[in-house]
Amino acid sequence: MMKQHHKLTLFLCLTWTITLLYGEMVAFWIPTLRSCTWPSSSSMDGVDGYDKVAVIADPQIMDKTSLHLPPKSLALEVAQFFTDLYMRRAFFASILPFKPDVILFLGDHFDGGPYLSDEEWQESLNRFKHIFGLKSQARFRDIRVHFLPGNHDNGYAALLSHKPEIVRRYEKEFGKRNYRFTVGKVEFIVVDAQTLDGYPEGNLAAATWDFVKNVSIDFQLLPRVLLTHIPLYRRDETPCGPHRSSPIINQRIVRTGHSQEILYQNYITEESSNRLLDLIKPVLVLSGHDHDQCTVSHESNHEHIKEHTVGTISWQQGNLYPSFRLLSASNSALLNMSNLEEAVLTRLCFLPMQTHIYIGYLLLFIVTLVTLLFWPTGGVNFGCHCSDFLAHGKQLFKVGTKEKTEDENCEYEMVWDAEGSMHLVRKATNTPITRAKDTSGTMERGNAVMRHTAKKGNAQEVEISMNVDDPMTNLPPRTSKSTAKFIIHRLVRMFRMLTVIAVVNIPLYMMLLFKDWIDQ
């Protein structure tokens, strides 16, 4: 028959196995299986009337600028590995199963892009390609991929004007910073938002606005979606909708003292935002940069234009609830329809909360230790075993105190031997101790009983009775040696059971880690 602690070990092994399988694998299937679907309209033949776009924002893969840790240090390498692994799992297990026609990255592919050397930048680029499977062209044979630049890729206007090589490095790998493409019957307009509010006479700002003007003068045949890494202007404390998980970020612009070039900004300025909307006339705006979900409405030419700021896909960028968006672009002409918003439908999809998964692991580890330490060795009541264990602990740390435990319901009988020496003999009883009615037959004091055959005189009786009341004589203590032996036995048993659990589940955990990390 299986012993109780063997059953406990098996139960905890299974609990850890199920928890690891959920946290490392099943949790990433939930967006696909249950919580998210492609948006569609009944008037457009369901999903078949749309081309499908998956929108990803702000991976910001970590580098030496991320946590102020020494480059190549163990702490930085570990943080990079688990952050990269999360995004790779999210991409392959949560996003790709939707089978999108287009994948769109809304900027900030890197974290410290402008400050990395060419060698460091190439290393980050290789990690970026590995995370999102871009090294294998066969994987994306039927999927188009588009990128737009972010401030962590190239920097703002003040930096770009002094380091044009950063722009050349980016464009060599990711293509133009301002361009347009079509999905279905919807046109997407990509602008380099970091240059929009730059010095008007600068080449970069002028090139971006020239591109916007060229778009505006073309006859608009298709509904347009504006893509900008930095969100458009909004008033301070503008509500972001029910899916916002962090406080609202208000407008902040930092400029250089001399040239007044942009060093940092949270949103595009109001003037540039209104100008963009008037020239491009989009039906929808998509942005990133904020790292959290936000939905606002802008007014342009008496029309309300919705903007969705897409949250980061990384769990290390200040958002406990990473997300992505699914966008359905109509593949039918809609210019004659009264409601052009039906040309593009979007849905917010949340990814697993990695921080909560790790907290769950920690709590389960604590529960495992406590259970293994205090679980009874046999089939006796668990509460009694806990009480016994605590009593042993008290005796170990309180050397000078003696506690009554099982001796409370026992009586001690005084017996004299032939030489006149007195001995205390413990006698168990199941009934309450009562005083004898016959005071002439026996004489009691506490729990000690003297018999007539053992009496040697009244004076001696009183003296012995007083000595018996002393608790140091009444309760023979358990030695600290036996207490230490009990605790050591418990710790050894706990270590053995914990070793069995680790031997089963650590290889499983490592297998799950590298299964998702290695290219398939």
TORMARKE-777611 format. One record per residue (C-alpha): residue number from 1; y, z, x. Coordinates in steps of 0.25 Angstrom, whole numbers. Each point is the difference from the previous one (the first is absolute). Layout:
% residues N
    nr      yy      zz      xx
   NUM       Y       Z       X
...
***
This chain:
% residues 520
    nr      yy      zz      xx
     1       0       0       0
     2      14      -4       5
     3       8      12       5
     4      14       3      -7
     5       8      -3      13
     6      -8     -13       2
     7       4      -4     -15
     8      14       3       3
     9       0      -8      13
    10      -5     -12      -8
    11      10       2     -11
    12      12       0      10
    13      -6     -12       8
    14       0      -8     -13
    15      14       5      -4
    16       6      -4      14
    17      -7     -14      -1
    18       5      -3     -14
    19      14       5       4
    20       0      -9      12
    21      -5     -12      -7
    22      11       2     -10
    23      12       3      10
    24      -4     -11      10
    25      -5     -11     -10
    26       0       1     -15
    27      14       5      -1
    28       5     -13       5
    29      -8      -8     -11
    30       7       7     -11
    31      13      -9      -1
    32     -10     -12      -1
    33     -10       6      -9
    34       9       8     -10
    35      14       3       2
    36       6     -14       2
    37      -1     -14      -5
    38       8     -13       1
    39      12      -1     -10
    40       0     -11     -10
    41       6      -4     -13
    42      -8      -4     -12
    43      10     -12      -2
    44      -4      -6      14
    45     -16      -1      -2
    46      -2      14       7
    47      -2       0      15
    48      -4     -14       1
    49      14      -4      -3
    50       5       7      13
    51      -1      -1      15
    52      -3      13       6
    53       8       7      11
    54      -3      13       7
    55      13       7       5
    56       0      10      12
    57      11       7       6
    58       4       8      12
    59     -14       2       8
    60       9       4      12
    61     -12       2       9
    62       2      12       9
    63       4      -2      15
    64       7       9      11
    65      13       1      -9
    66      -7       6     -12
    67      -3      14       3
    68       7       3      13
    69     -13       2       7
    70      -3      -5      14
    71      -5     -15       0
    72     -15      -1       1
    73      -1      15      -3
    74     -13       5      -7
    75       8       5     -12
    76       7     -13      -2
    77     -12      -8       2
    78      -7       8     -11
    79      12      -1      -9
    80       0     -15       2
    81     -15      -1      -3
    82      -1       7     -13
    83      13      -6      -5
    84      -5     -14       4
    85     -13       3      -6
    86       6       4     -14
    87       8     -13      -1
    88     -12      -8       4
    89      -9       6     -11
    90      11      -1     -10
    91       2     -15       3
    92     -15      -3       0
    93      -5       9     -10
    94      12       1     -10
    95       8     -13       1
    96      -9     -11       5
    97     -10       2     -12
    98      10      -4      -9
    99      -1     -14       6
   100      15      -3       1
   101       4     -15       3
   102      12       5       8
   103       3      13       8
   104      14       3       3
   105       5      10      10
   106      14       6      -3
   107       4       4      14
   108      -1      11      10
   109     -13      -4       6
   110       2       8      12
   111       7      14       2
   112       8      -2      13
   113       0     -15       1
   114      14      -2       6
   115      -3      11      11
   116     -14      -5       5
   117      -2      -8      12
   118      -7     -13      -1
   119     -13       6       4
   120       1      11     -10
   121       5      -9     -11
   122     -12      -9       2
   123      -9      12       0
   124       6       5     -14
   125      -1     -15      -5
   126     -15       0       4
   127      -2      13      -8
   128       8      -6     -12
   129      -9     -12       0
   130     -13       9       1
   131       5       9     -12
   132       2     -11      -9
   133     -11     -10       5
   134      10     -10       5
   135      -8      -3      12
   136     -11      -7      -8
   137       6     -13      -6
   138     -13      -2      -8
   139       3      12      -8
   140      13      -5      -5
   141      -4     -15      -1
   142       3       1     -15
   143      11      10       1
   144      15      -3       4
   145       7      11       8
   146      15       1       0
   147       9      10       8
   148      15       4       0
   149       7       8      11
   150       3      15      -1
   151      10       9       8
   152     -12       6       7
   153      -4     -14       5
   154      13      -5       5
   155      11      10      -2
   156      13      -1      -7
   157      12      -9       3
   158       5       9      11
   159     -13      -1       8
   160      -3     -15      -3
   161      13      -5       5
   162      -3       6      14
   163     -15      -3       0
   164      -2     -14      -5
   165     -14       0       7
   166      -5      10     -11
   167       3     -10     -10
   168      -7     -11       8
   169     -12       8       2
   170      -1       3     -15
   171       2     -14      -4
   172     -11      -5      10
   173     -11       8      -7
   174       5       2     -15
   175       8     -13      -2
   176      15      -1      -5
   177       8      12      -5
   178       6      -8     -12
   179      -9     -10      -8
   180      -5      -3     -13
   181     -14      -3      -6
   182      -6      -2     -13
   183     -12       7      -7
   184      -4      -7     -13
   185      13      -4      -7
   186       8      11       6
   187       9      -1      12
   188       1      12      10
   189      13       1       9
   190      -2       8      12
   191      13       5       7
   192       2       8      13
   193       7      12      -7
   194       3       7      14
   195      11     -11       3
   196       6      -1     -14
   197      11      11       3
   198       2      -4      14
   199      12      -4       7
   200       5     -13      -8
   201       2      -8      12
   202     -13       3       6
   203     -11     -11       2
   204     -11       8      -7
   205       8       4     -13
   206       6     -14      -1
   207     -14      -6       1
   208      -5       9     -11
   209      12      -3     -10
   210      -1     -15       3
   211     -14       0      -4
   212       3       8     -13
   213      11     -10      -3
   214      -9     -12       2
   215     -10       6     -10
   216      11       2     -10
   217       5     -14       0
   218     -14      -6      -2
   219      -3      -3     -15
   220      -9      12      -5
   221     -13      -6      -5
   222      -8      13       1
   223       2      15      -3
   224       4       7      13
   225      -5      13       6
   226       9       6      11
   227      -7       7      11
   228       8       9       9
   229      -4      12       9
   230      12       9      -3
   231       2       3     -15
   232      12      -5      -7
   233      12       9      -3
   234      -1      11     -10
   235       9      11      -3
   236      -3      14       5
   237     -11       8      -7
   238      -4     -12      -8
   239     -14       3      -7
   240     -12      -7       6
   241      -9       1     -11
   242     -13       9      -3
   243      -8      -4      12
   244      10       6      11
   245      -6      11       8
   246      11       4       9
   247      15       3      -2
   248      10     -12      -2
   249       6      -5      13
   250      15      -3      -2
   251       8     -11       8
   252       2       2      15
   253       6     -10       9
   254       3       3      15
   255       8     -10       8
   256       4      -1      15
   257      14       5       3
   258       4     -13       7
   259      -5     -12      -7
   260      -4       7     -13
   261     -14      -6       0
   262     -11       6      -8
   263      -8      11       7
   264      -7       5     -12
   265       1      -2     -15
   266      -9       5     -12
   267       5     -11     -10
   268       7     -14       1
   269      15       2      -3
   270       5      -2     -14
   271       7     -12       4
   272     -11      -7       7
   273     -10       4     -12
   274       9      -6     -11
   275       2     -13       9
   276     -15      -1       2
   277      -3       1     -15
   278      11     -10      -4
   279      -5     -10      10
   280     -15       0      -1
   281      -1       4     -15
   282     -14       7       1
   283      -8       5     -12
   284      -6      11       9
   285       3       7      13
   286     -10       6      10
   287       4       9      11
   288      -6      11      10
   289       7       9      10
   290       0      12      -9
   291     -15       4       2
   292       0       5     -15
   293      -1      -7     -13
   294      13      -3      -7
   295       3      -9     -12
   296      14      -3      -4
   297       8     -10      -8
   298      12      -9       5
   299      10      -7      -8
   300       4     -14       4
   301       7     -10      -9
   302      -3       9     -12
   303     -14      -1       3
   304      -9      12       4
   305      -8      -2      13
   306     -12       9       3
   307      -2       5      14
   308     -13       6       5
   309       0       8      13
   310     -14       0       5
   311      -5      13       6
   312      -6       0      14
   313     -15      -3       2
   314      -1      11      11
   315      -3      15      -2
   316       8       4      12
   317      14      -6      -5
   318       5      12      -8
   319      -7      -4     -13
   320     -12       8      -5
   321      -3     -11     -10
   322      -1     -13       7
   323       0     -13      -9
   324       0     -15      -1
   325       4     -10     -11
   326      -8     -11      -7
   327       9     -11      -4
   328      -4     -11      -9
   329       8     -13       1
   330       0     -10     -11
   331      -7     -14       3
   332       7      -6     -12
   333      14      -5      -2
   334       8      11      -7
   335      15      -5       1
   336       0      -3     -14
   337      -4      14      -5
   338      10      10      -4
   339      -6      11       8
   340      -2      -4      15
   341      -5      14       4
   342     -14      -5      -5
   343       0      -9      11
   344      -3      12      10
   345      -7      12      -4
   346      -3      12       9
   347      -8      12       0
   348       0      13       9
   349     -13       4       6
   350      -2      13       7
   351      -9       2      12
   352      -8      13       3
   353       8      12       5
   354      -5       2      14
   355       7      13       2
   356      -7       6     -12
   357     -14      -5       5
   358       2       7      13
   359       5      13      -7
   360     -13      -1      -9
   361      -8      -1      13
   362       7      13       6
   363      -3       8     -13
   364     -14      -4      -1
   365      -2       4      15
   366       6      14      -3
   367      -9       1     -13
   368     -12      -4       9
   369       3      11      10
   370       2      11     -10
   371     -12      -4      -8
   372      -9       0      12
   373       5      13       5
   374      -1       8     -13
   375     -12      -7      -7
   376     -11      11      -2
   377     -13      -2       8
   378      -9       3     -12
   379       0      -1     -15
   380       8      13      -2
   381      13       1      -7
   382      11      -7       8
   383      11      10      -2
   384      -9      11       6
   385      -2      -8      12
   386      15      -2       2
   387       2      15      -2
   388     -11       3      10
   389       6     -10      10
   390      14       6      -2
   391      -5      14       2
   392      -6      -4      13
   393      13      -6       4
   394       7      13      -3
   395      -9       8       8
   396       1      -9      12
   397      15       1       0
   398       1      14      -4
   399      -8       8      10
   400       4      14      -4
   401      -2      -1     -16
   402     -12       1      -7
   403      -2      -6     -14
   404     -10       4     -11
   405      -8     -12      -5
   406     -14       1      -4
   407       0      15       3
   408       8       4     -12
   409     -12       1      -9
   410      -8       8       9
   411      -2      15       2
   412      -3       7      13
   413     -11      11       1
   414       1      11      11
   415     -13       3       6
   416      -3      11      11
   417     -11      -2      10
   418      -8      11       6
   419      10       3      11
   420      11       2     -10
   421       7     -13       2
   422       6      -7     -12
   423      -2     -15      -3
   424       7      -9     -11
   425     -10      -9      -7
   426       6     -11      -9
   427      -6       0     -14
   428       3     -12      -9
   429       3       2     -15
   430       3      -8     -12
   431       7      11      -8
   432      13       6       1
   433       0      13       8
   434       1      13      -8
   435       1      14       4
   436     -12       8      -2
   437       1      10     -12
   438      -8      10       7
   439      10       5      11
   440     -10      11       4
   441     -11     -11       3
   442       8     -10       8
   443      14       0       6
   444       7     -14       1
   445      12      -4       8
   446       4     -15      -1
   447     -13      -8       0
   448      -7      10       9
   449     -11       9      -7
   450      -6      12       6
   451     -14       6      -4
   452      -4      14       0
   453     -11      -2      10
   454      11      -5      10
   455      10      11      -2
   456       3      10      11
   457      11       8      -5
   458      12      -2      -8
   459      10      -1      11
   460      -8     -11       6
   461      -1      -7     -13
   462      15       0      -1
   463       2      -5      14
   464     -10     -11      -2
   465       6      -5     -13
   466      14      -1       6
   467      -6      -9      11
   468      -7      -9      -9
   469      13      -4      -7
   470       5      -6      12
   471       0     -15      -2
   472      -3      -2      15
   473     -13       7      -2
   474      -3      -5     -14
   475       0     -15       2
   476      -7      -5      13
   477       9     -12       4
   478      -5     -14       3
   479       2      -3      14
   480      10     -10       5
   481     -11      -7       7
   482      -7      -3     -13
   483      13      -5      -6
   484       2     -10      11
   485     -14      -5      -1
   486       2      -3     -14
   487      13      -7       2
   488      -6      -8      12
   489     -12      -4      -9
   490      10      -5     -11
   491       8      -8      10
   492     -12      -6       7
   493      -6      -4     -14
   494      14      -6      -4
   495       0      -8      13
   496     -14      -6      -2
   497       3      -4     -14
   498      14      -6       4
   499      -7      -8      12
   500     -10      -6     -10
   501      12      -4      -9
   502       8      -6      12
   503     -12      -8       5
   504      -2      -7     -13
   505      14      -3      -4
   506       8      -2      13
   507      -8     -13       3
   508       2      -4     -14
   509      15       2       2
   510       0      -8      13
   511      -8     -11      -6
   512      10      -1     -12
   513      12       0      10
   514      -5     -11       9
   515      -6      -8     -11
   516      14      -3      -5
   517       7      -1      13
   518      -9     -10       7
   519       2     -15      -4
   520     -10      -5      -9
***
